[in-house]
Amino acid sequence: MRDNIECGRPILSGLQHYQVYSDLVALSDQDRIEANYYFRQMRKEHPDAFFIFNDRPVEDWIKSRIGHEGGPGGSFIGRSASALGVSVEDVPDIWRQQYAEHKQAVLAHFEGHDRFLHFELGKGGPEQLIHFFGKALPLDLRKWRHAGSAADRKRKQEIRAMQSGDSLV
């Protein structure tokens, strides 16, 4: 997406075969791209698209990010620190500021937009999403489940450890 914008191409060039775009983060030790920040460009180029802002308490979001790929010293927060040029200890405060600024910008930009949903995790459920999309994207409530949670990752890690004979302690 960033390359497309920088080269003057439509933001979704090469990505048109997807129907849904989510968790738009690319991260290395040298670079980070949070393509969720490109919402203005996406709306400009795709005015009939649906937009959902997944929201939750910022501390829960930070805890989730810290838990990605290995815990507090893990690769996600470590790569974030490296890409930002700061210590790992500084990253949560930067994330808090970015979250607040992004949330304010998104809510202001989409205020009154009928194809925008402010979805608060833990408050709304799949029924809210089904209603939001309506006939434009028929969804089946029976096919919904929570996958990829921190509990799922921990359970899978414990299973792998048991299978290899390693200890998690």
C-alpha positions as CSV (number, residue, x, y, z in Angstrom):
1,M,0.0,0.0,0.0
2,R,2.7,2.4,0.9
3,D,4.7,1.6,-2.3
4,N,1.5,2.1,-4.3
5,I,0.9,5.5,-2.8
6,E,4.5,6.6,-3.2
7,C,4.4,5.5,-6.9
8,G,1.1,7.2,-7.6
9,R,-0.8,4.0,-8.1
10,P,-4.2,3.2,-6.6
11,I,-3.7,2.1,-3.0
12,L,-4.9,-1.4,-3.5
13,S,-3.0,-2.1,-6.8
14,G,-2.0,-5.8,-6.7
15,L,-4.3,-6.5,-3.8
16,Q,-7.7,-6.4,-5.6
17,H,-8.3,-10.1,-5.2
18,Y,-9.0,-9.6,-1.5
19,Q,-12.4,-8.7,-0.1
20,V,-11.4,-7.7,3.4
21,Y,-8.3,-5.9,4.6
22,S,-7.5,-6.1,8.3
23,D,-4.5,-5.9,10.7
24,L,-2.6,-3.9,8.2
25,V,0.9,-4.0,9.8
26,A,4.2,-4.8,8.2
27,L,7.2,-4.7,10.6
28,S,10.9,-5.3,10.3
29,D,13.8,-4.1,12.4
30,Q,14.3,-1.2,10.0
31,D,10.8,-0.2,9.0
32,R,7.2,-0.3,10.2
33,I,4.1,0.3,8.1
34,E,0.7,0.7,9.9
35,A,-1.4,0.8,6.8
36,N,-4.5,1.3,8.9
37,Y,-3.3,5.0,8.8
38,Y,-4.2,5.1,5.1
39,F,-7.9,5.1,5.8
40,R,-8.4,8.5,4.2
41,Q,-6.8,7.3,0.9
42,M,-8.8,4.1,1.0
43,R,-12.1,5.9,1.5
44,K,-11.2,8.4,-1.3
45,E,-10.5,5.7,-3.7
46,H,-13.2,3.3,-2.5
47,P,-16.1,5.5,-1.4
48,D,-18.6,2.6,-1.4
49,A,-16.4,0.4,0.8
50,F,-17.3,-0.6,4.4
51,F,-15.0,0.6,7.2
52,I,-14.8,-0.9,10.7
53,F,-12.7,0.6,13.5
54,N,-12.0,-2.3,15.9
55,D,-11.6,-0.6,19.3
56,R,-10.8,-1.8,22.8
57,P,-9.3,-0.3,25.9
58,V,-5.8,0.9,24.9
59,E,-4.1,-1.1,27.7
60,D,-5.7,-4.3,26.4
61,W,-4.5,-3.4,22.9
62,I,-0.9,-2.8,24.2
63,K,-1.0,-6.0,26.2
64,S,-2.1,-7.9,23.0
65,R,0.7,-6.3,21.0
66,I,3.3,-7.1,23.6
67,G,2.1,-10.7,23.6
68,H,2.6,-11.1,19.8
69,E,5.4,-13.4,18.8
70,G,7.2,-14.1,22.1
71,G,6.1,-11.9,24.9
72,P,7.7,-8.7,26.4
73,G,11.1,-9.4,24.9
74,G,9.5,-10.9,21.8
75,S,10.0,-10.0,18.2
76,F,7.0,-7.7,17.6
77,I,7.8,-5.2,20.4
78,G,11.5,-5.7,19.7
79,R,11.2,-5.0,16.0
80,S,8.9,-2.0,16.8
81,A,11.6,-0.6,19.1
82,S,14.2,-1.1,16.5
83,A,12.1,0.5,13.7
84,L,11.2,3.4,15.9
85,G,14.8,3.9,17.2
86,V,13.8,3.6,20.8
87,S,14.2,1.2,23.7
88,V,11.6,-1.6,24.2
89,E,10.5,0.2,27.4
90,D,9.6,3.3,25.4
91,V,7.4,1.5,22.9
92,P,4.1,1.2,25.0
93,D,4.0,4.9,25.6
94,I,4.5,5.6,21.9
95,W,1.8,3.1,21.1
96,R,-0.6,4.8,23.6
97,Q,0.0,8.1,21.9
98,Q,-0.4,6.7,18.4
99,Y,-3.6,4.8,19.4
100,A,-5.2,8.0,20.8
101,E,-4.3,10.1,17.8
102,H,-5.4,7.4,15.3
103,K,-8.7,6.8,17.1
104,Q,-9.5,10.5,17.2
105,A,-8.7,10.9,13.5
106,V,-10.7,7.9,12.4
107,L,-13.8,8.8,14.4
108,A,-13.7,12.4,13.2
109,H,-13.1,11.4,9.6
110,F,-16.0,8.9,9.5
111,E,-18.5,10.8,11.6
112,G,-21.9,10.3,10.1
113,H,-20.7,7.9,7.4
114,D,-23.3,5.2,6.9
115,R,-20.6,2.6,5.9
116,F,-18.5,3.0,9.0
117,L,-18.8,1.0,12.2
118,H,-17.1,1.8,15.5
119,F,-16.9,-1.8,16.8
120,E,-16.0,-2.0,20.4
121,L,-14.4,-5.4,21.2
122,G,-16.1,-7.1,24.1
123,K,-19.2,-5.0,23.7
124,G,-20.3,-5.8,20.2
125,G,-20.6,-9.3,18.7
126,P,-21.0,-10.9,15.4
127,E,-24.7,-9.9,15.3
128,Q,-23.6,-6.2,15.2
129,L,-21.4,-7.0,12.2
130,I,-24.1,-9.0,10.4
131,H,-26.5,-6.1,10.9
132,F,-23.9,-3.5,9.7
133,F,-23.2,-5.3,6.4
134,G,-26.9,-6.3,5.9
135,K,-27.7,-7.5,2.4
136,A,-24.5,-6.1,1.0
137,L,-22.5,-8.9,2.5
138,P,-24.6,-11.7,3.9
139,L,-22.9,-13.4,6.9
140,D,-23.8,-16.6,8.7
141,L,-23.8,-16.3,12.5
142,R,-23.2,-20.1,12.8
143,K,-19.8,-19.7,11.3
144,W,-18.4,-17.2,13.8
145,R,-15.9,-18.1,16.5
146,H,-12.9,-16.4,18.1
147,A,-9.6,-17.6,16.7
148,G,-6.1,-16.4,17.2
149,S,-6.6,-15.1,20.7
150,A,-3.7,-14.9,23.2
151,A,-5.3,-18.0,25.0
152,D,-5.2,-19.9,21.6
153,R,-1.5,-19.0,21.1
154,K,-0.6,-20.0,24.6
155,R,-2.5,-23.3,24.3
156,K,-0.7,-24.1,21.0
157,Q,2.7,-23.2,22.6
158,E,2.0,-25.5,25.5
159,I,1.0,-28.4,23.1
160,R,4.2,-27.9,21.1
161,A,6.3,-27.8,24.3
162,M,4.7,-31.0,25.5
163,Q,5.2,-32.7,22.2
164,S,8.9,-31.7,22.2
165,G,9.5,-32.5,25.9
166,D,10.4,-28.9,26.6
167,S,9.3,-27.0,29.7
168,L,7.6,-23.6,29.5
169,V,8.9,-22.6,32.9
